[in-house]
Amino acid sequence: MPLAVEHEVTELLRGLNALGHYPLSLICTEDGLLIASAGERLRSEMVAVLTSLFSDIAVRAVRDLGLRQVDEFTLSDPASGYLVVRPLDPEARPRLFLVVQVPRDRTWRRNTASVARKLLVLLRPLLGPPERRPS
């Protein structure tokens, strides 16, 4: 990723964390490769790897259940809060995810949707052509 784009992506993630008082946000690929993060680096890497499991769920939900688009998955823990996983563009290759750690009693939907749109504008030129679906 070009250095200027990486800087802009990281700044958007930092801004997201500040806006929602989130300890961690990141962008990763469907294979769990960490692209950019704001927050604890080691935890970011572990969360990125975990996100690779969500890619399979998103693909199957669309393919097997006929859902048109999966816009979010959320893991919930009553003590620590939520891990929110948002696919940025389900058709892009590689498939990218915005992942945010959200403390209990915090909202995230509007914040993550807004930042996801901004991230996609920055990242779309770097992505390959959309995956073709069988007819």
Secondary structure, 3 states (H helix, E strand, C coil): CCHHHHHHHHHHHHHHHHHHCCCEEEEEECCCCEEEEEECHHHHHHHHHHHHHHHHHHHHHHHHHCCCCCCCEEEEECCCEEEEEEECCCCCECCEEEEEEECCCCCCHHHHHHHHHHHHHHHHHHCECCCCCCC
